[in-house]
Amino acid sequence: MSEKLDQLKEILGEVTDLRNASAVLGWDQQVNMPPGGAEARGNQLATLGKLAQIKFTSDEVGKLLDELKAEYAGADPGSDDDAALVRVTARDYDKAVRVPPEFVAESAIVTTKAHEAWMEARQKSDFSIFQPHLEKVVDLVKKYITFFPPADHPYDTLLDDFEPGMKTADVKVIFDNLRPKQVKLIKAISQSKQVKDDFLRKKYNEKKLWDFGVNVVTKFGYDWSKGRQDKAPHPFCTSFGLNDVRITTRFEPDHPTAMLFSTMHETGHALYDGGSHPSYERTPLMGGASLAIHESQSRMWENLVGRSMPFWEHFYPEFKKTFPAQLDGVSLKSFYRAINKVEPSLIRVNADEATYNLHIMLRLELEIEMVEGKVAVKDLPEIWNTRMKVYLGITPPNDALGVLQDIHWSGGAIGYFSTYALGNLVSAQLWEKINKDIPDLDEQIRKGRFDALLTWLREKVHVHGRKFDPQDLVRKVTGSKIDAAPYVRYLTKKYSEVYGL
Ligand code: MG
């Protein structure tokens, strides 16, 4: 290994330390911190963030990268980890130095105010409070795009921050293919006999649900010597290194079993974060290929595993023993149908597997149209409601339950939403391949065994960290680019069984 690479790695190690220290503070902010700590914490996070940024965008790093790019010009970043480190770091560096510090500071001010306005607007269900702020956010996003070389579509620049290498045109093709099939499936479901799920709305003991979830994810392979679970208002996963990856969950009294599924979901993220190759520790190669690939992991453990029949064939007897009064007279089949109930709903985060992607498509279309200047911010509520009616057959009674429900736009995160739906698609693509490679996987899950599944994911996906772009990783593992067909097959098969279509 060259001396220059050693020098670069030393700086990157320190940058990573600063960012991980910020992550610890961020975790504490959401899990432990009293409200009074907010202002001091904001300052601490800003200082650490600035130090990391100064260190990372220094001329020294730029010079080392230039020299290393030349040195590794002939190496294949797909097989040579050092070449991969240079490629990924150079890309991060190029992005970081293109955006002027004054713009970063201006963005922080605009989005802080926009976030406050959004909270008030949502609480009062009054879009006019948020509108001028969102207009400023959209202007900022358009300005951000100008810092980068012109792309095929201006939205490509935004998407690339979350899905490296992904193009707007690719996403459009995938979703245009998916949309009519999902709409048709939902229509067929809505015309069939509805599923009873009243027993899921009863009172469940929080501690018992927590313990049940802990037992499940321990069997998945979550290592408690390298992680922990806490409660947070919005569940998330965070990592401070490969050997300290933490999850959070929440208890919702009206929807108690959500706690269990949230634990499984965040464990999917955690297993991925902790699974990078050990040599990637303290480098930009640590972590996940993209948000979509990350979400493919969380959705897989939550849905393809956690809402499957084989999973509940194993766990239901114990679950029923834990909650005998709530599940009195409820058969395994009734329980399975209830946790897979499909119901077009207004709120994205509560949407079931069959309807979820339509919530995403609506947001993606609006984001693209805003960036293209085809949709004005002031018209968003009306367009939102019209399209909800077309896609899901329901109309939000107010903007809090419509266009104001998500936090993302207030923080300037335009380009983010599609990653959730792409994650669903990738989870099903991987699942088809896994089931070919492990033909008795259902049988193993029925016995409560997940080791072969986790080993497969570790070897094919997790170990690579950020080495490959998402499309390249999916192609490498499954032989095809991100594709909607496996997800459509999965949904159709599952819901044909659940609803007898
Ligand atoms: Mg997630």
Boltz pocket constraint, residues with backbone or C-beta under 6 A from the ligand:
constraints:
  - pocket:
      binder: B
      contacts: [[A, 265], [A, 269], [A, 295], [A, 298]]
      max_distance: 6.0
